Amino acid sequence: MPTRRDVIPKEFFRHIEETDYDLALVTGDLVREESMRTAMPPLPPCHFVVGNMDYGSRYNFHEEVQIEELGFLLLHGTQLRPRGNIEQIWQMATRMNLDVGVHGHTHKAEIKLHQGRLFLNPGTISGATGGWGGKDDATFIELEVTGITLKVHLFHTDWSIVKKSEICFTKEDAIMIPYRD
């Protein structure tokens, strides 16, 4: 924001405004942080990483975040080849002994379990595309972490209908596995 998009879907804005979050993980490509913050309701404490569109950013390329009993790797993903390369993120998360990788760069939401680690890509909350300046579907992920369990809520809109899906995971014997709530 503001070069490719300057708003988020009003339903997303309303939901975020009405939800009491403890923390936000931001995968980069803010372009201008103040523009992003203007387009969003007030955010809780945030962890940011630098994206390829964040020229002069003061943020790191990756962050390690502990939430309850789960370790998270937060990165944009600019350094991955090809974009969204889960194997490379898996190698980083494994080397750092982290359970969940949260990444961006592809502008496409994804929830993927790979070799005992969970990988989340929230997509793009503004619907900004990866280069052509149009408007795509908008997505974001909300997490509920309790100890070693994780509920992942994926919000998706085509700018007229909002859909929400949920999937649950738990850590068992040092690996992440799906479970039914």
C-alpha positions as CSV (number, residue, x, y, z in Angstrom):
1,M,0.0,0.0,0.0
2,P,-0.6,2.5,-1.4
3,T,1.0,1.8,-4.8
4,R,-1.1,-1.3,-5.8
5,R,-4.0,-1.1,-3.4
6,D,-5.1,1.4,-0.7
7,V,-7.9,-0.4,1.1
8,I,-8.8,-3.8,2.5
9,P,-12.3,-5.3,2.1
10,K,-14.8,-3.6,4.4
11,E,-15.8,-7.0,5.9
12,F,-12.2,-7.8,6.8
13,F,-11.8,-4.3,8.3
14,R,-15.0,-4.8,10.4
15,H,-13.9,-8.3,11.6
16,I,-10.4,-7.2,12.6
17,E,-11.8,-4.1,14.3
18,E,-14.2,-6.3,16.4
19,T,-11.6,-9.0,17.3
20,D,-9.3,-8.7,20.3
21,Y,-5.9,-9.9,18.9
22,D,-2.8,-10.5,21.1
23,L,-0.3,-10.3,18.2
24,A,0.0,-9.7,14.5
25,L,2.5,-11.3,12.1
26,V,3.1,-9.3,9.0
27,T,4.9,-10.9,6.1
28,G,6.1,-7.7,4.4
29,D,5.5,-5.9,1.2
30,L,4.0,-2.9,3.1
31,V,5.6,-0.4,0.7
32,R,4.7,2.3,3.2
33,E,3.9,1.1,6.7
34,E,1.9,4.3,7.5
35,S,-0.4,3.6,4.5
36,M,-1.0,0.0,5.6
37,R,-1.8,1.2,9.2
38,T,-4.2,3.8,7.8
39,A,-6.1,1.2,5.8
40,M,-6.3,-1.2,8.8
41,P,-8.0,-0.9,12.2
42,P,-5.5,-0.4,15.1
43,L,-3.3,-3.4,15.4
44,P,-1.9,-5.2,18.5
45,P,1.8,-5.6,18.9
46,C,3.3,-6.7,15.6
47,H,6.2,-8.7,14.2
48,F,7.2,-7.4,10.8
49,V,9.6,-8.8,8.2
50,V,10.9,-6.9,5.2
51,G,9.5,-7.7,1.8
52,N,10.9,-7.0,-1.7
53,M,8.7,-3.9,-2.0
54,D,9.9,-2.5,1.4
55,Y,12.8,-0.2,0.3
56,G,14.7,1.1,3.2
57,S,12.8,-0.9,5.8
58,R,14.2,-1.3,9.2
59,Y,12.8,-4.8,9.6
60,N,14.7,-8.1,9.4
61,F,14.4,-10.7,6.6
62,H,13.1,-13.2,9.1
63,E,12.0,-13.4,12.7
64,E,11.6,-16.2,15.2
65,V,8.5,-15.9,17.3
66,Q,7.4,-18.1,20.2
67,I,3.7,-18.3,20.8
68,E,2.7,-20.5,23.6
69,E,4.6,-23.8,23.0
70,L,5.0,-23.4,19.3
71,G,7.9,-21.8,17.5
72,F,7.2,-19.7,14.4
73,L,9.5,-18.7,11.5
74,L,8.2,-15.4,9.9
75,L,9.6,-14.4,6.6
76,H,8.5,-12.7,3.4
77,G,10.1,-15.2,1.0
78,T,11.9,-13.0,-1.5
79,Q,15.0,-15.2,-1.1
80,L,13.1,-18.4,-2.2
81,R,13.5,-19.9,-5.6
82,P,11.0,-20.5,-7.0
83,R,8.5,-18.3,-5.1
84,G,6.9,-20.1,-2.2
85,N,9.4,-22.9,-2.2
86,I,8.2,-24.9,0.8
87,E,11.3,-27.2,0.8
88,Q,13.6,-24.2,1.4
89,I,11.3,-22.8,4.1
90,W,11.2,-26.3,5.6
91,Q,15.0,-26.5,5.7
92,M,15.2,-23.1,7.5
93,A,12.5,-24.0,10.0
94,T,14.1,-27.4,10.7
95,R,17.5,-25.9,11.2
96,M,16.0,-23.4,13.6
97,N,13.9,-26.1,15.3
98,L,10.7,-24.2,14.6
99,D,7.2,-25.7,14.1
100,V,5.4,-23.3,11.8
101,G,6.6,-21.2,8.9
102,V,4.6,-18.1,8.0
103,H,5.6,-16.6,4.7
104,G,4.3,-14.3,1.9
105,H,5.7,-13.1,-1.5
106,T,3.3,-15.2,-3.7
107,H,0.2,-13.2,-2.8
108,K,-1.7,-16.5,-2.7
109,A,-3.0,-18.0,0.5
110,E,-1.8,-21.5,1.4
111,I,-2.0,-23.9,4.3
112,K,0.5,-26.8,3.8
113,L,1.8,-29.5,6.0
114,H,5.2,-30.7,4.8
115,Q,7.5,-33.2,6.5
116,G,6.2,-32.6,10.0
117,R,6.1,-28.8,9.8
118,L,3.2,-26.5,9.0
119,F,3.5,-23.7,6.5
120,L,1.1,-20.7,6.2
121,N,0.9,-18.1,3.6
122,P,-1.8,-15.5,4.5
123,G,-1.9,-14.2,0.9
124,T,-2.8,-10.6,0.5
125,I,-5.3,-8.8,2.8
126,S,-5.6,-6.0,0.3
127,G,-6.0,-8.1,-2.9
128,A,-2.9,-6.5,-4.3
129,T,-1.4,-8.6,-7.0
130,G,2.2,-9.5,-7.6
131,G,3.0,-6.8,-10.1
132,W,0.3,-5.8,-12.5
133,G,-1.5,-3.4,-10.2
134,G,-5.0,-4.9,-10.5
135,K,-7.3,-6.3,-7.8
136,D,-7.3,-10.0,-6.9
137,D,-9.1,-11.9,-4.2
138,A,-8.2,-10.8,-0.7
139,T,-7.2,-13.2,2.1
140,F,-5.8,-13.3,5.6
141,I,-5.2,-15.9,8.2
142,E,-6.1,-15.8,11.9
143,L,-4.5,-18.2,14.4
144,E,-5.7,-19.5,17.7
145,V,-2.8,-21.0,19.6
146,T,-3.3,-22.9,22.8
147,G,-0.2,-24.7,24.1
148,I,0.7,-27.1,21.3
149,T,-2.5,-26.8,19.4
150,L,-3.2,-24.4,16.5
151,K,-6.5,-23.5,14.8
152,V,-6.0,-21.8,11.5
153,H,-8.8,-19.7,10.1
154,L,-8.5,-18.7,6.5
155,F,-10.6,-15.7,5.4
156,H,-11.1,-15.3,1.6
157,T,-13.2,-12.8,-0.4
158,D,-13.7,-12.1,-4.0
159,W,-14.8,-8.6,-2.8
160,S,-18.5,-9.6,-2.7
161,I,-18.7,-12.8,-0.6
162,V,-16.5,-13.7,2.4
163,K,-15.7,-17.3,3.1
164,K,-14.0,-18.7,6.2
165,S,-12.4,-22.1,6.5
166,E,-10.8,-23.7,9.5
167,I,-8.3,-26.5,10.1
168,C,-6.7,-27.6,13.3
169,F,-3.2,-28.9,14.0
170,T,-1.3,-30.1,17.1
171,K,2.3,-30.9,17.9
172,E,2.9,-34.6,18.6
173,D,6.3,-36.2,19.0
174,A,8.0,-33.0,17.7
175,I,5.9,-32.8,14.5
176,M,2.8,-31.0,13.5
177,I,-0.2,-33.2,12.6
178,P,-3.9,-32.4,11.8
179,Y,-6.5,-33.1,14.4
180,R,-10.2,-32.7,14.8
181,D,-11.4,-30.1,17.3
